[in-house]
Amino acid sequence: MDPDAVSKAFVEHYYSTFDTSRANLGTLYQDASMLTFEGQKFQGAQNIVAKLASLPFEQCKHNISTVDCQPSGPAGGMLVFVSGNLQLAGEQHALKFSQMFHLMPTPQGSFYVFNDIFRLNYA
Amino acid sequence: MDPDAVSKAFVEHYYSTFDTSRANLGTLYQDASMLTFEGQKFQGAQNIVAKLASLPFEQCKHNISTVDCQPSGPAGGMLVFVSGNLQLAGEQHALKFSQMFHLMPTPQGSFYVFNDIFRLNYA
């Protein structure tokens, strides 16, 4: 497994799903998963997806600037650190954001998101 | 242990040490520690501190905007996600940055930095 390839594939899958049908992101989270979104904390796939689905915009497009990854320890997890910008439909200026994911392996050989922290980078 | 209090204390200690004597940051890392700095990868306390010490500025001041933290799993680690700006001596404009740390517990009841990822957020 090439960690850089896995993290790049994850990032592409995550944001393309977010930008087309974010209610489908639930399969990437589990009951123990955590999201901190602009300082607000949520736990569990259901609560996390409810938060993402409730964001006050319909259409958006994430453009990724950088993706960094590191193994997180003996449990086989992987840290993925993303920067980019978020274009909302009807808004002139894109919003810059940073986000980190901690991916943990599943018994099926895939990964799920255990930790997710998102912040807009205000100018 | 209150994770928010620990992460806040860590962040204050880390950046005040960075801004006054960054060669002393080595005690916060161990041999297995990883740093990804603007996409460049370093491993081990010695290599990490050598990189930080070699950065092409003498004086700087980190101003922290946000600190988010989450437990990283059963090993007792903690993820700390920071945003802020970095003022370099003699530069008019501060640089925005995001940084994440994965803190792991030591047998002595303290924490060391296992993962460290730093990115400037260019406008």
gemmi code that builds the backbone of each chain (N, CA, C; Angstrom):
import gemmi

chains = {
    "A": [
        ("MET", (0.844, -1.211, 0.000), (0.000, 0.000, 0.000), (0.871, 1.250, 0.000)),
        ("ASP", (0.658, 2.093, -0.972), (1.350, 3.370, -1.043), (0.485, 4.421, -0.340)),
        ("PRO", (0.930, 4.926, 0.822), (0.087, 5.860, 1.579), (-0.285, 7.102, 0.772)),
        ("ASP", (0.658, 7.614, -0.017), (0.340, 8.815, -0.791), (-0.765, 8.541, -1.811)),
        ("ALA", (-0.716, 7.356, -2.434), (-1.748, 7.010, -3.419), (-3.101, 6.816, -2.739)),
        ("VAL", (-3.081, 6.146, -1.567), (-4.341, 5.929, -0.841), (-4.950, 7.262, -0.423)),
        ("SER", (-4.119, 8.155, 0.104), (-4.677, 9.414, 0.594), (-5.183, 10.267, -0.558)),
        ("LYS", (-4.465, 10.232, -1.670), (-4.920, 11.006, -2.832), (-6.260, 10.449, -3.346)),
        ("ALA", (-6.372, 9.133, -3.403), (-7.629, 8.517, -3.864), (-8.763, 8.834, -2.890)),
        ("PHE", (-8.452, 8.780, -1.588), (-9.481, 9.118, -0.599), (-9.961, 10.557, -0.793)),
        ("VAL", (-9.014, 11.473, -0.921), (-9.360, 12.894, -1.032), (-10.223, 13.136, -2.270)),
        ("GLU", (-9.854, 12.517, -3.378), (-10.649, 12.703, -4.598), (-12.062, 12.153, -4.417)),
        ("HIS", (-12.152, 10.968, -3.795), (-13.463, 10.359, -3.576), (-14.307, 11.191, -2.612)),
        ("TYR", (-13.669, 11.635, -1.523), (-14.411, 12.374, -0.492), (-15.019, 13.661, -1.066)),
        ("TYR", (-14.178, 14.461, -1.719), (-14.682, 15.767, -2.152), (-15.588, 15.658, -3.379)),
        ("SER", (-15.365, 14.662, -4.238), (-16.296, 14.546, -5.364), (-17.663, 14.073, -4.856)),
        ("THR", (-17.668, 13.198, -3.829), (-18.948, 12.806, -3.224), (-19.596, 13.999, -2.524)),
        ("PHE", (-18.793, 14.759, -1.788), (-19.316, 15.945, -1.095), (-19.977, 16.886, -2.096)),
        ("ASP", (-19.330, 17.095, -3.227), (-19.798, 18.114, -4.171), (-20.976, 17.641, -5.018)),
        ("THR", (-21.235, 16.319, -5.031), (-22.333, 15.835, -5.860), (-23.512, 15.327, -5.020)),
        ("SER", (-23.231, 14.672, -3.904), (-24.328, 14.093, -3.106), (-23.813, 13.830, -1.686)),
        ("ARG", (-23.715, 14.909, -0.892), (-23.005, 14.762, 0.376), (-23.736, 13.884, 1.383)),
        ("ALA", (-25.026, 13.607, 1.165), (-25.714, 12.656, 2.041), (-25.100, 11.264, 1.943)),
        ("ASN", (-24.368, 11.005, 0.861), (-23.733, 9.687, 0.685), (-22.408, 9.538, 1.418)),
        ("LEU", (-21.959, 10.589, 2.104), (-20.685, 10.497, 2.817), (-20.770, 9.589, 4.047)),
        ("GLY", (-21.981, 9.258, 4.458), (-22.163, 8.474, 5.679), (-21.436, 7.140, 5.680)),
        ("THR", (-21.273, 6.538, 4.513), (-20.602, 5.240, 4.452), (-19.125, 5.339, 4.804)),
        ("LEU", (-18.569, 6.554, 4.795), (-17.144, 6.728, 5.123), (-16.903, 6.847, 6.619)),
        ("TYR", (-17.974, 7.030, 7.407), (-17.856, 7.203, 8.853), (-18.450, 5.995, 9.573)),
        ("GLN", (-18.082, 5.845, 10.855), (-18.682, 4.798, 11.695), (-19.213, 5.440, 12.989)),
        ("ASP", (-19.733, 4.599, 13.891), (-20.345, 5.144, 15.108), (-19.354, 5.922, 15.978)),
        ("ALA", (-18.093, 5.498, 15.973), (-17.097, 6.152, 16.830), (-16.474, 7.379, 16.169)),
        ("SER", (-16.815, 7.632, 14.916), (-16.178, 8.728, 14.175), (-16.523, 10.082, 14.780)),
        ("MET", (-15.580, 11.000, 14.666), (-15.758, 12.349, 15.203), (-15.545, 13.381, 14.116)),
        ("LEU", (-16.382, 14.404, 14.143), (-16.200, 15.567, 13.272), (-16.176, 16.814, 14.141)),
        ("THR", (-15.166, 17.662, 13.926), (-15.202, 19.012, 14.498), (-15.262, 19.966, 13.322)),
        ("PHE", (-16.402, 20.631, 13.174), (-16.650, 21.503, 12.022), (-16.749, 22.942, 12.518)),
        ("GLU", (-15.756, 23.732, 12.202), (-15.711, 25.119, 12.674), (-15.954, 25.189, 14.193)),
        ("GLY", (-15.339, 24.253, 14.899), (-15.397, 24.254, 16.360), (-16.566, 23.488, 16.957)),
        ("GLN", (-17.548, 23.109, 16.137), (-18.695, 22.331, 16.620), (-18.395, 20.842, 16.530)),
        ("LYS", (-18.696, 20.098, 17.605), (-18.335, 18.683, 17.645), (-19.537, 17.767, 17.398)),
        ("PHE", (-19.310, 16.743, 16.589), (-20.333, 15.752, 16.260), (-19.708, 14.368, 16.340)),
        ("GLN", (-20.498, 13.373, 16.751), (-19.983, 11.996, 16.802), (-20.974, 11.037, 16.168)),
        ("GLY", (-20.432, 10.081, 15.397), (-21.254, 9.053, 14.765), (-21.646, 9.422, 13.350)),
        ("ALA", (-21.654, 8.423, 12.472), (-21.923, 8.660, 11.050), (-23.215, 9.446, 10.840)),
        ("GLN", (-24.257, 9.074, 11.609), (-25.565, 9.702, 11.382), (-25.535, 11.203, 11.711)),
        ("ASN", (-24.952, 11.542, 12.877), (-24.885, 12.954, 13.270), (-23.966, 13.751, 12.347)),
        ("ILE", (-22.891, 13.124, 11.920), (-21.934, 13.818, 11.058), (-22.575, 14.137, 9.712)),
        ("VAL", (-23.254, 13.155, 9.134), (-23.873, 13.396, 7.831), (-25.031, 14.374, 7.950)),
        ("ALA", (-25.753, 14.320, 9.065), (-26.837, 15.291, 9.269), (-26.268, 16.707, 9.285)),
        ("LYS", (-25.122, 16.890, 9.932), (-24.494, 18.216, 9.958), (-24.084, 18.649, 8.552)),
        ("LEU", (-23.403, 17.744, 7.841), (-22.922, 18.105, 6.498), (-24.099, 18.408, 5.568)),
        ("ALA", (-25.163, 17.604, 5.705), (-26.326, 17.813, 4.836), (-27.036, 19.123, 5.151)),
        ("SER", (-26.894, 19.603, 6.392), (-27.622, 20.811, 6.806), (-26.861, 22.102, 6.503)),
        ("LEU", (-25.678, 21.990, 5.951), (-24.916, 23.216, 5.667), (-25.716, 24.100, 4.717)),
        ("PRO", (-25.687, 25.412, 4.943), (-26.638, 26.314, 4.270), (-26.249, 26.667, 2.840)),
        ("PHE", (-25.943, 25.652, 2.052), (-25.747, 25.890, 0.624), (-26.112, 24.612, -0.104)),
        ("GLU", (-26.501, 24.769, -1.370), (-26.913, 23.607, -2.157), (-25.747, 23.052, -2.941)),
        ("GLN", (-25.133, 23.907, -3.723), (-24.073, 23.441, -4.609), (-22.736, 24.022, -4.203)),
        ("CYS", (-21.704, 23.188, -4.282), (-20.365, 23.664, -3.959), (-19.340, 22.860, -4.743)),
        ("LYS", (-18.133, 23.407, -4.779), (-17.039, 22.728, -5.471), (-15.765, 22.934, -4.661)),
        ("HIS", (-15.177, 21.822, -4.197), (-13.893, 21.891, -3.502), (-12.764, 21.811, -4.528)),
        ("ASN", (-11.830, 22.743, -4.461), (-10.601, 22.676, -5.261), (-9.441, 22.445, -4.303)),
        ("ILE", (-8.711, 21.364, -4.520), (-7.673, 20.952, -3.580), (-6.332, 21.562, -3.979)),
        ("SER", (-5.660, 22.172, -3.018), (-4.335, 22.746, -3.282), (-3.223, 21.789, -2.863)),
        ("THR", (-3.302, 21.233, -1.653), (-2.243, 20.352, -1.151), (-2.855, 19.179, -0.398)),
        ("VAL", (-2.193, 18.025, -0.486), (-2.555, 16.833, 0.293), (-1.269, 16.277, 0.895)),
        ("ASP", (-1.192, 16.207, 2.223), (-0.053, 15.605, 2.912), (-0.554, 14.406, 3.692)),
        ("CYS", (0.269, 13.360, 3.791), (-0.160, 12.220, 4.607), (1.009, 11.635, 5.384)),
        ("GLN", (0.672, 11.047, 6.515), (1.646, 10.347, 7.375), (0.936, 9.160, 8.019)),
        ("PRO", (1.659, 8.056, 8.239), (1.085, 6.967, 9.042), (0.923, 7.440, 10.483)),
        ("SER", (-0.173, 7.017, 11.140), (-0.476, 7.550, 12.476), (-0.048, 6.631, 13.604)),
        ("GLY", (0.517, 5.460, 13.295), (0.968, 4.593, 14.376), (0.716, 3.127, 14.084)),
        ("PRO", (0.929, 2.287, 15.098), (0.895, 0.831, 14.879), (-0.481, 0.287, 14.506)),
        ("ALA", (-1.564, 1.035, 14.738), (-2.893, 0.537, 14.403), (-3.172, 0.598, 12.906)),
        ("GLY", (-2.222, 1.125, 12.118), (-2.396, 1.141, 10.667), (-3.194, 2.310, 10.148)),
        ("GLY", (-3.362, 3.319, 10.977), (-4.105, 4.497, 10.541), (-3.254, 5.426, 9.698)),
        ("MET", (-3.901, 6.407, 9.123), (-3.227, 7.344, 8.242), (-3.819, 8.728, 8.437)),
        ("LEU", (-2.935, 9.703, 8.587), (-3.370, 11.094, 8.709), (-3.281, 11.764, 7.352)),
        ("VAL", (-4.346, 12.444, 6.972), (-4.418, 13.134, 5.683), (-4.760, 14.589, 5.955)),
        ("PHE", (-3.917, 15.477, 5.476), (-4.042, 16.904, 5.755), (-4.240, 17.620, 4.430)),
        ("VAL", (-5.331, 18.358, 4.312), (-5.740, 18.929, 3.026), (-5.860, 20.445, 3.143)),
        ("SER", (-5.398, 21.166, 2.131), (-5.753, 22.579, 2.028), (-6.335, 22.822, 0.647)),
        ("GLY", (-7.203, 23.804, 0.576), (-7.832, 24.090, -0.699), (-8.802, 25.229, -0.578)),
        ("ASN", (-9.665, 25.360, -1.588), (-10.712, 26.365, -1.476), (-12.050, 25.790, -1.901)),
        ("LEU", (-13.070, 26.441, -1.396), (-14.447, 25.963, -1.513), (-15.251, 27.043, -2.211)),
        ("GLN", (-15.747, 26.701, -3.396), (-16.537, 27.652, -4.164), (-18.015, 27.326, -3.973)),
        ("LEU", (-18.759, 28.283, -3.446), (-20.203, 28.081, -3.270), (-20.940, 28.699, -4.457)),
        ("ALA", (-21.998, 28.031, -4.898), (-22.776, 28.539, -6.027), (-23.306, 29.924, -5.708)),
        ("GLY", (-23.096, 30.855, -6.629), (-23.619, 32.200, -6.463), (-22.716, 33.133, -5.682)),
        ("GLU", (-21.609, 32.607, -5.154), (-20.676, 33.462, -4.408), (-19.496, 33.816, -5.309)),
        ("GLN", (-19.067, 35.076, -5.220), (-17.991, 35.516, -6.107), (-16.644, 34.946, -5.673)),
        ("HIS", (-16.391, 34.951, -4.360), (-15.072, 34.551, -3.873), (-15.119, 33.156, -3.258)),
        ("ALA", (-14.086, 32.377, -3.531), (-13.971, 31.060, -2.902), (-13.490, 31.229, -1.460)),
        ("LEU", (-13.847, 30.284, -0.623), (-13.419, 30.264, 0.784), (-12.240, 29.317, 0.911)),
        ("LYS", (-11.182, 29.763, 1.572), (-10.061, 28.865, 1.797), (-10.347, 27.985, 3.020)),
        ("PHE", (-9.926, 26.736, 2.936), (-10.161, 25.837, 4.069), (-8.959, 24.926, 4.289)),
        ("SER", (-8.881, 24.382, 5.497), (-7.954, 23.300, 5.823), (-8.778, 22.218, 6.501)),
        ("GLN", (-8.388, 20.970, 6.270), (-9.138, 19.861, 6.854), (-8.184, 18.711, 7.092)),
        ("MET", (-8.370, 18.010, 8.197), (-7.563, 16.810, 8.415), (-8.471, 15.622, 8.675)),
        ("PHE", (-8.046, 14.490, 8.164), (-8.745, 13.224, 8.362), (-7.774, 12.231, 8.999)),
        ("HIS", (-8.289, 11.440, 9.920), (-7.544, 10.283, 10.415), (-8.292, 9.060, 9.916)),
        ("LEU", (-7.679, 8.360, 8.959), (-8.294, 7.170, 8.363), (-7.832, 5.943, 9.139)),
        ("MET", (-8.762, 5.081, 9.469), (-8.424, 3.832, 10.157), (-8.830, 2.656, 9.283)),
        ("PRO", (-8.035, 1.577, 9.307), (-8.347, 0.432, 8.450), (-9.582, -0.320, 8.933)),
        ("THR", (-10.337, -0.863, 7.989), (-11.470, -1.732, 8.317), (-11.018, -3.190, 8.133)),
        ("PRO", (-11.739, -4.138, 8.753), (-11.388, -5.557, 8.548), (-11.453, -5.971, 7.080)),
        ("GLN", (-12.214, -5.225, 6.282), (-12.367, -5.565, 4.859), (-11.228, -5.019, 4.003)),
        ("GLY", (-10.235, -4.369, 4.648), (-9.108, -3.878, 3.875), (-9.305, -2.486, 3.306)),
        ("SER", (-10.376, -1.833, 3.738), (-10.609, -0.468, 3.311), (-10.294, 0.485, 4.481)),
        ("PHE", (-10.708, 1.721, 4.394), (-10.499, 2.695, 5.464), (-11.811, 3.394, 5.799)),
        ("TYR", (-11.954, 3.804, 7.046), (-13.043, 4.718, 7.386), (-12.446, 5.928, 8.091)),
        ("VAL", (-13.244, 6.996, 8.167), (-12.787, 8.242, 8.787), (-13.068, 8.164, 10.280)),
        ("PHE", (-12.011, 8.131, 11.084), (-12.190, 8.135, 12.532), (-12.212, 9.567, 13.075)),
        ("ASN", (-11.306, 10.405, 12.570), (-11.274, 11.826, 12.972), (-11.383, 12.712, 11.749)),
        ("ASP", (-12.097, 13.817, 11.910), (-12.299, 14.777, 10.828), (-12.389, 16.157, 11.475)),
        ("ILE", (-11.463, 17.037, 11.119), (-11.491, 18.409, 11.649), (-11.433, 19.367, 10.469)),
        ("PHE", (-12.399, 20.279, 10.425), (-12.526, 21.221, 9.304), (-12.499, 22.651, 9.822)),
        ("ARG", (-11.743, 23.494, 9.134), (-11.717, 24.924, 9.465), (-11.645, 25.739, 8.186)),
        ("LEU", (-12.458, 26.782, 8.114), (-12.266, 27.813, 7.103), (-11.085, 28.675, 7.529)),
        ("ASN", (-10.296, 29.134, 6.557), (-9.168, 30.022, 6.854), (-9.550, 31.436, 6.439)),
        ("TYR", (-10.104, 32.164, 7.377), (-10.534, 33.525, 7.050), (-9.333, 34.417, 6.782)),
        ("ALA", (-9.517, 35.333, 5.866), (-8.411, 36.257, 5.524), (-8.257, 37.292, 6.640)),
    ],
    "B": [
        ("MET", (-7.937, 13.846, 32.772), (-7.283, 14.719, 31.788), (-8.320, 15.370, 30.886)),
        ("ASP", (-8.286, 16.666, 30.794), (-9.174, 17.401, 29.899), (-8.431, 17.628, 28.578)),
        ("PRO", (-8.853, 16.939, 27.498), (-8.113, 17.052, 26.234), (-7.978, 18.491, 25.737)),
        ("ASP", (-9.039, 19.283, 25.912), (-8.954, 20.669, 25.445), (-7.889, 21.442, 26.213)),
        ("ALA", (-7.817, 21.211, 27.521), (-6.813, 21.911, 28.335), (-5.403, 21.449, 27.966)),
        ("VAL", (-5.235, 20.136, 27.754), (-3.918, 19.614, 27.391), (-3.480, 20.182, 26.046)),
        ("SER", (-4.391, 20.188, 25.073), (-3.991, 20.657, 23.748), (-3.700, 22.151, 23.775)),
        ("LYS", (-4.468, 22.901, 24.532), (-4.210, 24.349, 24.635), (-2.844, 24.598, 25.279)),
        ("ALA", (-2.552, 23.858, 26.335), (-1.261, 24.019, 27.012), (-0.115, 23.618, 26.081)),
        ("PHE", (-0.317, 22.525, 25.338), (0.715, 22.110, 24.387), (0.965, 23.195, 23.354)),
        ("VAL", (-0.110, 23.722, 22.780), (0.013, 24.738, 21.725), (0.742, 25.969, 22.242)),
        ("GLU", (0.390, 26.412, 23.440), (1.067, 27.591, 24.005), (2.554, 27.303, 24.210)),
        ("HIS", (2.853, 26.121, 24.740), (4.248, 25.762, 24.990), (5.022, 25.634, 23.679)),
        ("TYR", (4.415, 24.971, 22.711), (5.112, 24.728, 21.444), (5.490, 26.039, 20.752)),
        ("TYR", (4.504, 26.918, 20.587), (4.781, 28.124, 19.805), (5.605, 29.142, 20.588)),
        ("SER", (5.465, 29.185, 21.900), (6.328, 30.122, 22.635), (7.768, 29.626, 22.597)),
        ("THR", (7.976, 28.304, 22.634), (9.333, 27.770, 22.477), (9.854, 28.036, 21.071)),
        ("PHE", (9.004, 27.817, 20.067), (9.399, 28.083, 18.678), (9.837, 29.535, 18.524)),
        ("ASP", (9.090, 30.448, 19.109), (9.342, 31.875, 18.883), (10.516, 32.410, 19.699)),
        ("THR", (10.959, 31.662, 20.705), (12.056, 32.169, 21.532), (13.347, 31.374, 21.312)),
        ("SER", (13.248, 30.050, 21.123), (14.470, 29.231, 21.013), (14.093, 27.907, 20.374)),
        ("ARG", (13.898, 27.925, 19.044), (13.308, 26.744, 18.414), (14.221, 25.534, 18.419)),
        ("ALA", (15.521, 25.715, 18.686), (16.403, 24.555, 18.843), (15.985, 23.692, 20.038)),
        ("ASN", (15.225, 24.275, 20.959), (14.788, 23.517, 22.135), (13.546, 22.664, 21.888)),
        ("LEU", (12.996, 22.705, 20.671), (11.798, 21.909, 20.396), (12.101, 20.410, 20.324)),
        ("GLY", (13.376, 20.050, 20.245), (13.755, 18.650, 20.094), (13.231, 17.737, 21.185)),
        ("THR", (13.079, 18.260, 22.377), (12.595, 17.427, 23.485), (11.142, 17.004, 23.288)),
        ("LEU", (10.426, 17.659, 22.367), (9.020, 17.315, 22.137), (8.855, 16.186, 21.124)),
        ("TYR", (9.942, 15.839, 20.416), (9.893, 14.798, 19.394), (10.701, 13.583, 19.845)),
        ("GLN", (10.468, 12.432, 19.183), (11.266, 11.232, 19.434), (11.789, 10.687, 18.095)),
        ("ASP", (12.482, 9.561, 18.139), (13.091, 9.032, 16.919), (12.063, 8.681, 15.838)),
        ("ALA", (10.878, 8.243, 16.260), (9.864, 7.833, 15.286), (9.023, 9.005, 14.786)),
        ("SER", (9.240, 10.179, 15.347), (8.401, 11.332, 15.003), (8.594, 11.741, 13.549)),
        ("MET", (7.517, 12.252, 12.970), (7.533, 12.692, 11.571), (7.101, 14.143, 11.465)),
        ("LEU", (7.782, 14.860, 10.589), (7.373, 16.222, 10.236), (7.226, 16.297, 8.725)),
        ("THR", (6.100, 16.837, 8.263), (5.973, 17.221, 6.858), (5.817, 18.733, 6.841)),
        ("PHE", (6.832, 19.417, 6.332), (6.870, 20.880, 6.356), (6.795, 21.381, 4.927)),
        ("GLU", (5.668, 21.970, 4.571), (5.476, 22.445, 3.196), (5.791, 21.341, 2.189)),
        ("GLY", (5.383, 20.120, 2.520), (5.548, 18.992, 1.611), (6.861, 18.239, 1.761)),
        ("GLN", (7.818, 18.783, 2.485), (9.104, 18.097, 2.716), (9.011, 17.220, 3.953)),
        ("LYS", (9.482, 15.975, 3.852), (9.333, 15.021, 4.947), (10.632, 14.838, 5.729)),
        ("PHE", (10.517, 14.803, 7.053), (11.638, 14.604, 7.958), (11.228, 13.596, 9.030)),
        ("GLN", (12.183, 12.784, 9.473), (11.863, 11.831, 10.546), (12.939, 11.885, 11.621)),
        ("GLY", (12.488, 11.816, 12.885), (13.412, 11.803, 14.019), (13.630, 13.190, 14.581)),
        ("ALA", (13.727, 13.271, 15.914), (13.863, 14.557, 16.597), (15.006, 15.385, 16.026)),
        ("GLN", (16.142, 14.718, 15.765), (17.311, 15.471, 15.333), (17.096, 16.122, 13.953)),
        ("ASN", (16.574, 15.334, 13.012), (16.329, 15.874, 11.675), (15.249, 16.953, 11.689)),
        ("ILE", (14.241, 16.743, 12.525), (13.138, 17.708, 12.590), (13.635, 19.048, 13.126)),
        ("VAL", (14.389, 18.984, 14.206), (14.871, 20.242, 14.783), (15.889, 20.909, 13.866)),
        ("ALA", (16.688, 20.103, 13.175), (17.631, 20.698, 12.213), (16.868, 21.469, 11.138)),
        ("LYS", (15.752, 20.914, 10.666), (14.939, 21.614, 9.670), (14.370, 22.915, 10.240)),
        ("LEU", (13.787, 22.808, 11.422), (13.164, 24.005, 12.010), (14.220, 25.082, 12.273)),
        ("ALA", (15.398, 24.652, 12.744), (16.450, 25.625, 13.047), (16.990, 26.282, 11.782)),
        ("SER", (16.866, 25.579, 10.646), (17.445, 26.098, 9.396), (16.496, 27.016, 8.641)),
        ("LEU", (15.293, 27.201, 9.140), (14.343, 28.055, 8.416), (14.948, 29.455, 8.269)),
        ("PRO", (14.726, 30.074, 7.103), (15.488, 31.280, 6.755), (14.958, 32.559, 7.398)),
        ("PHE", (14.751, 32.514, 8.700), (14.402, 33.753, 9.424), (14.898, 33.589, 10.849)),
        ("GLU", (15.180, 34.724, 11.474), (15.700, 34.681, 12.842), (14.563, 34.785, 13.849)),
        ("GLN", (13.786, 35.836, 13.710), (12.747, 36.081, 14.705), (11.374, 35.928, 14.093)),
        ("CYS", (10.486, 35.336, 14.850), (9.115, 35.188, 14.371), (8.170, 35.158, 15.567)),
        ("LYS", (6.883, 35.354, 15.241), (5.863, 35.306, 16.283), (4.636, 34.623, 15.713)),
        ("HIS", (4.232, 33.487, 16.317), (3.007, 32.806, 15.931), (1.827, 33.398, 16.715)),
        ("ASN", (0.796, 33.776, 15.996), (-0.455, 34.177, 16.638), (-1.514, 33.134, 16.311)),
        ("ILE", (-2.086, 32.537, 17.334), (-2.992, 31.404, 17.150), (-4.432, 31.893, 17.019)),
        ("SER", (-5.126, 31.422, 15.986), (-6.541, 31.781, 15.796), (-7.457, 30.707, 16.361)),
        ("THR", (-7.214, 29.435, 16.027), (-8.087, 28.357, 16.490), (-7.254, 27.141, 16.890)),
        ("VAL", (-7.758, 26.413, 17.875), (-7.178, 25.129, 18.300), (-8.327, 24.137, 18.442)),
        ("ASP", (-8.284, 23.052, 17.684), (-9.283, 21.982, 17.801), (-8.565, 20.711, 18.219)),
        ("CYS", (-9.225, 19.883, 19.027), (-8.578, 18.615, 19.370), (-9.590, 17.477, 19.425)),
        ("GLN", (-9.102, 16.286, 19.160), (-9.902, 15.046, 19.229), (-8.989, 13.923, 19.703)),
        ("PRO", (-9.514, 12.973, 20.472), (-8.743, 11.764, 20.787), (-8.548, 10.952, 19.508)),
        ("SER", (-7.355, 10.348, 19.356), (-7.045, 9.676, 18.090), (-7.252, 8.173, 18.129)),
        ("GLY", (-7.673, 7.615, 19.274), (-7.917, 6.177, 19.316), (-7.470, 5.552, 20.621)),
        ("PRO", (-7.486, 4.215, 20.655), (-7.251, 3.496, 21.914), (-5.849, 3.655, 22.482)),
        ("ALA", (-4.872, 4.082, 21.676), (-3.505, 4.233, 22.182), (-3.343, 5.475, 23.055)),
        ("GLY", (-4.423, 6.266, 23.193), (-4.361, 7.429, 24.075), (-3.767, 8.669, 23.433)),
        ("GLY", (-3.687, 8.672, 22.115), (-3.157, 9.841, 21.423), (-4.191, 10.943, 21.282)),
        ("MET", (-3.714, 12.083, 20.815), (-4.585, 13.241, 20.692), (-4.192, 14.027, 19.451)),
        ("LEU", (-5.190, 14.367, 18.653), (-4.959, 15.181, 17.460), (-5.233, 16.640, 17.790)),
        ("VAL", (-4.310, 17.510, 17.421), (-4.433, 18.940, 17.685), (-4.286, 19.661, 16.353)),
        ("PHE", (-5.274, 20.449, 16.030), (-5.341, 21.123, 14.731), (-5.338, 22.625, 14.995)),
        ("VAL", (-4.368, 23.325, 14.416), (-4.138, 24.732, 14.747), (-4.233, 25.586, 13.480)),
        ("SER", (-4.857, 26.742, 13.581), (-4.732, 27.731, 12.519), (-4.289, 29.043, 13.143)),
        ("GLY", (-3.578, 29.835, 12.361), (-3.102, 31.101, 12.896), (-2.287, 31.828, 11.867)),
        ("ASN", (-1.539, 32.831, 12.320), (-0.638, 33.505, 11.409), (0.737, 33.662, 12.027)),
        ("LEU", (1.702, 33.825, 11.137), (3.113, 33.822, 11.492), (3.701, 35.141, 11.022)),
        ("GLN", (4.148, 35.928, 11.985), (4.746, 37.228, 11.673), (6.263, 37.087, 11.699)),
        ("LEU", (6.902, 37.368, 10.573), (8.358, 37.324, 10.514), (8.913, 38.729, 10.716)),
        ("ALA", (10.026, 38.813, 11.439), (10.643, 40.115, 11.701), (10.985, 40.796, 10.378)),
        ("GLY", (10.595, 42.051, 10.245), (10.929, 42.822, 9.057), (9.949, 42.660, 7.911)),
        ("GLU", (8.965, 41.758, 8.054), (7.964, 41.562, 6.994), (6.684, 42.301, 7.383)),
        ("GLN", (6.088, 42.946, 6.371), (4.902, 43.738, 6.666), (3.677, 42.857, 6.930)),
        ("HIS", (3.537, 41.808, 6.118), (2.328, 41.001, 6.212), (2.610, 39.674, 6.907)),
        ("ALA", (1.700, 39.271, 7.759), (1.821, 37.968, 8.411), (1.422, 36.874, 7.421)),
        ("LEU", (1.963, 35.682, 7.595), (1.638, 34.522, 6.776), (0.618, 33.671, 7.518)),
        ("LYS", (-0.447, 33.278, 6.834), (-1.423, 32.383, 7.465), (-0.903, 30.944, 7.376)),
        ("PHE", (-1.151, 30.176, 8.414), (-0.702, 28.778, 8.397), (-1.749, 27.872, 9.046)),
        ("SER", (-1.663, 26.593, 8.728), (-2.398, 25.541, 9.435), (-1.389, 24.472, 9.805)),
        ("GLN", (-1.590, 23.838, 10.939), (-0.656, 22.819, 11.396), (-1.419, 21.787, 12.217)),
        ("MET", (-1.059, 20.533, 12.040), (-1.660, 19.505, 12.897), (-0.571, 18.710, 13.606)),
        ("PHE", (-0.861, 18.355, 14.834), (0.018, 17.530, 15.651), (-0.747, 16.288, 16.097)),
        ("HIS", (-0.064, 15.152, 16.084), (-0.596, 13.964, 16.739), (0.278, 13.720, 17.960)),
        ("LEU", (-0.289, 13.942, 19.129), (0.436, 13.769, 20.388), (0.211, 12.356, 20.901)),
        ("MET", (1.294, 11.714, 21.314), (1.189, 10.362, 21.873), (1.692, 10.389, 23.318)),
        ("PRO", (1.060, 9.587, 24.183), (1.471, 9.602, 25.589), (2.836, 8.943, 25.791)),
        ("THR", (3.591, 9.445, 26.735), (4.854, 8.828, 27.142), (4.606, 8.012, 28.413)),
        ("PRO", (5.479, 7.047, 28.727), (5.318, 6.283, 29.973), (5.340, 7.187, 31.206)),
        ("GLN", (5.944, 8.377, 31.072), (6.037, 9.310, 32.207), (4.769, 10.149, 32.388)),
        ("GLY", (3.762, 9.892, 31.563), (2.508, 10.634, 31.741), (2.473, 11.952, 30.992)),
        ("SER", (3.462, 12.172, 30.143), (3.467, 13.376, 29.328), (3.111, 12.999, 27.880)),
        ("PHE", (3.345, 13.875, 26.952), (3.072, 13.611, 25.537), (4.285, 13.979, 24.691)),
        ("TYR", (4.452, 13.275, 23.578), (5.420, 13.726, 22.581), (4.702, 13.834, 21.246)),
        ("VAL", (5.349, 14.536, 20.298), (4.761, 14.749, 18.978), (5.147, 13.581, 18.088)),
        ("PHE", (4.154, 12.775, 17.684), (4.438, 11.672, 16.768), (4.294, 12.133, 15.316)),
        ("ASN", (3.256, 12.913, 15.041), (3.037, 13.454, 13.684), (2.939, 14.972, 13.746)),
        ("ASP", (3.494, 15.613, 12.749), (3.471, 17.082, 12.655), (3.405, 17.423, 11.171)),
        ("ILE", (2.350, 18.108, 10.768), (2.201, 18.531, 9.373), (1.931, 20.032, 9.357)),
        ("PHE", (2.748, 20.767, 8.602), (2.663, 22.231, 8.555), (2.457, 22.695, 7.123)),
        ("ARG", (1.538, 23.631, 6.952), (1.340, 24.250, 5.641), (1.055, 25.732, 5.793)),
        ("LEU", (1.702, 26.543, 4.976), (1.289, 27.928, 4.816), (0.035, 27.960, 3.954)),
        ("ASN", (-0.869, 28.877, 4.265), (-2.094, 29.029, 3.469), (-1.944, 30.256, 2.587)),
        ("TYR", (-1.442, 30.050, 1.402), (-1.241, 31.197, 0.515), (-2.574, 31.769, 0.069)),
        ("ALA", (-2.579, 33.076, -0.117), (-3.819, 33.748, -0.541), (-4.049, 33.515, -2.030)),
    ],
}
model = gemmi.Model(1)
for chain_id, residues in chains.items():
    chain = gemmi.Chain(chain_id)
    for i, (resn, *xyz) in enumerate(residues, 1):
        res = gemmi.Residue()
        res.name, res.seqid = resn, gemmi.SeqId(i, " ")
        for name, pos in zip(("N", "CA", "C"), xyz):
            atom = gemmi.Atom()
            atom.name, atom.element = name, gemmi.Element(name[0])
            atom.pos, atom.b_iso = gemmi.Position(*pos), 0.0
            res.add_atom(atom)
        chain.add_residue(res)
    model.add_chain(chain)
structure = gemmi.Structure()
structure.add_model(model)
structure.setup_entities()
